[in-house]
Amino acid sequence: MKILALDSSAVSASAAVLEDDKLLGEFFINTRQTHSQTLMPMVQQVLLQTKTALEEIDVFAVSAGPGSFTGVRIGTACVKGMAFAQEKPCMGVSALEAMAYPLSMLSGIVCAVMDARCGQVYHGLFRVNGHTVERLCDDCAVAIDDLAQTLRPYAGETIYLVGDGAKLCDKAEAFAPLQTRLTAEHLQYQRAVGVAQCALWHLKQGEPAVTAEQLAPIYLRLPQAERELKKKLEGMK
């Protein structure tokens, strides 16, 4: 099975091709360039350099959120377009869960955390034991201090912080009592290879893929414009 995976849920962006458990190639950038300008050229290059025709892709996978509303929409739209044209299935996976898969060789707790702005972070917790990833909680948006409280039951274990919000948490006073570690820089960010590995695992568990029409972003809270409109309307009551 060949999977083409994209991630544009945050500042970094990447595209990868996975054949069964083997990574054939991945393009990754972390330069704050506009995803709408960089994502499809990366797809073209990773297909070209791995000598993979778009018609050979069996499943199109994408980091469907949470994350940057614009980035998530761009990545989802790209996958929907390719999958629709090829009449192939899609898999939208959690950006937080996908970050745990490149760390599955470790042993401990992976705390995937993304900066959600407004004093909050998106987070998901996962247990890794050298080869598997086990989800411990649903993805949610919380304040950093509240996340530290959530991690207290795991205080006796090594907690690996990963994601673009990892350094924010590592510097927070509330995290001081915990045994947290920042992962290596190249493993800290969202990557398409994790998206592909996550999608592959779910497919192996018998979870169905979806059509291009059914694929949709995953938002844990309303976009800022909608939040501001809702607040304005409530103030007028």
Beta strands, then each sheet from edge to edge (+ up, - down):
strand 1: 2-7
strand 2: 13-19
strand 3: 22-29
strand 4: 59-63
strand 5: 90-93
strand 6: 107-117
strand 7: 120-129
strand 8: 133-135
strand 9: 140-143
strand 10: 159-162
strand 11: 180-182
sheet 1: 3+ 2- 1+ 4+ 5+
sheet 2: 8+ 7- 6+ 10+ 11+
sheet 3: 8+ 7- 9+
end
